[in-house]
């Protein structure tokens, strides 16, 4: 077993980030991800003018709050398995009326069938013990025509020197020099998508309705429920 695989398996043993880790995450990782998550927020508000968005594994709540601020017509709910993350997110969104945060498990989402217009998740799925169950839960809560946008790390994003230089100019030294190593641990390779994730998705309601692209610093997996497009 490789060191990378060992670390990834270790991370899955405890899905929730413990309180000390949540505090450190909020003070460090959130700052690194702020700009790329702002881009995701812009994509979402450009796509949806109204409806309900679920931020799965919302962490300290930056993405949820940014979406809610940019589009008051959207209702945004973040869910996380860490109570400390939920507290941080609630503080972060204290002046944003259309964002709320709940404590809960992605494998048992506390939402009605067909109640969500869009599920978004950043950097979460590599932590999950039972990702297939979570995919099924996403399918259950989505409205017909809704989508799930799943973002996670992918080392291939940083494969070429030209890409690393470009990302370095946009996001700084840490991303350009350590992005590939971090993504190998906190994410999936293209091969893992083809041999593991895609095969898993074929066993869910998203069968034959998924696509993957490498974009910005992420692997983005788009899942669709039904044929109707997002409004």
N, C-alpha and C positions, 0 to 999 in steps of 0.2 A: 504493500500500500504506500502511495506517495505521501509526502508531508502535506501537500495541498489537500488531498482527499481526507487525510486524518483530521486536519483542522476543520474542514467543512462538516465532517460527520460529528465532530465535537460541538460545533455551533448549533447543530440541529437538536442536540440532547436537551437544550433548554431554549425554547423559542423566545420567551420573554427576556428582554434585557434587564438585568437586576438594577436596583436603584443607583448604586455607584456608577455603573456603566451608563445608565440613562443620563445622569448628570454630565459625565464626561462627553457623551455623544452630543448632547445639546450644546456644549461649549466648543466642540471641535468639528465633528463631522457635518453638523448642520450648516456651519459656515462654508465649508467646501462645496456642499450640495445646493446652496442657496441659488446660485445663478442658473445651473442646469434645471432645477425645479421651477424656477421662474419661467423658463422656456416652456416647460410642460403645462404650467398654469395658463400661459398665453394660448397654447394650442387648444386647451380645453374650453376656455371662454370664447375662443373663436369658433368653436364647433357647436357649443350648446348655449342657448340664450335663456333657457329655463329648465327646471327639473331638479332632480335630486342626485347628488354625486356622493359616492362612498369612497373614502380614502382608506384603503385597507392596510393596516400597519402604519398609522399616521405619525408615529413618533412624536416629536415635540411640536408638530402641527404647522410647520411653515407652509407646506404645499396647500393644505386645506384652507388656511387663513388667506393665503395669496389668491386662491381661486375665488373665495367668498368676497374679498375686497374688490377684486376686479369686476365681479359680476353679481350685483345685489339680487338679481333675479334667480340665482341658483341657491339651492339649499345644500350645504355641504356637511357631511357627517364623517368624522374620523373615528376609527376604532383601533385600539391597540391592546396588547396583552400585558403591557407594563403600566401599572397605576401611576408611577412617577412620570412616565411620558405623557399620560393623560392630564396630569396636573399641570405640567409645563405647557402643554398645548392649550389648555383652558386659559391659563394666564396670558399666553401669547395672543389669544383671540378675544380678550375680554371686551374690546370695543367693536367687535364684529358680530352683529346680531344673527347673521345667516350661516354661522359656523358653530358646530357643537361637537363634543367629543365624548365617547363612551368607552368603558372598559369591557372587553369581550374577546372571545376566541374566534379567529377567522374560520375555524372548522365548524362553528355553530353560530352563524351570524344572527343577531337578534333583530331581523328585519323580515317583513312579510314577503311572500312570493310575489315577484313582478312589481316591486316597489321602487327600484333603482334605475335611473337612466344611464349612468356610467359608473363603472368601478375603475379606480386608478390605484396603482400600488407601485412604490419605488423602493427597490433594494430589500424586499421582504421575502420573496419566494425561496431564496436559497437557505433561509432559516427554518422552513417549515418541515415538520415531521411527516405530515400527510398532505402533500400538495394536491393530490388528486381530489381529496375530499374538499379542499378549499376551492378548487376549480369548479366542482359541482355546486358548492354553496354560491359562488359568484353567478353561475348559470341560473340557479333557483331565484335569487333576489332580483336579477335583471328583468326589465320589461322586454317584451318582444321588440326587436330592433335595437336593443341596447348593446353596449360594447364594454369590454374590460380591456384596459390598457395596462399591461404588466411590464414594468421596467426593472431590469436588474443589470448587474455588472457583466461584462464580457471582455476577456483579455484581448480578443481579436480587434477590438476597437483601437487598441494601442499597438497593433502589430507593426505598422510601418513608421519609420522615422518622420516622414512628412506629416502623418496624422498626429504624432506626439508633439511635434513642433507647433502645429496648428492649435491643438488643445492647450498647449503650454501658453501660447499667446493669449488665449481666451480665458483660461482658468488658473494659470499660474504654475509655479515650479512643482508643487506637490502632486498635482494631477498628472502633469507630463512625465514626471520621473517615477512615481509610485503607482500610477493608475493601473498599469498592467498587472502588477503583483497583487494589489488589493482586489482587483476584479477577478483574478483567478481563484481567490479564496471566497470573496463575497459576490458570487455570481455563477454563471454557467458558460461553458465554452460552446461554440457553434455545434461541435460534435455532440455535446450533451443535449442540446436542444433537439437535434435530429434523432438521436438514439434513445433518449429518455423522456424528455418533456413532450415532444410531439407524439410519441407512442402513447404516453399517458393521456394526452388530450383526446386521442381517438377513442378512449374509454369513457368520455364524458359527453354532456350535452353539446359541447363545442365541436364535436366531431366534424371534420371537413370545413370548419369555419374559423381557422386560425392562420395567422401569417406572422413571420418574424423578420425584422429589419434591424440593422445596426445603425443607430442614429445618435449623434452627439457623443456622450460618454456611455450610452446604454445599449443593451439589447432590449428592443421593444417587441413584445408579443401582443398582437391585437386579436381579441376573441369576440365573435359576434353571435348574438342570440337571434335567430330568425333572419329574414332577408331585408326587413325594413331598415332604411338608413337612419342615422341619428338626425334629429331635427335641428 
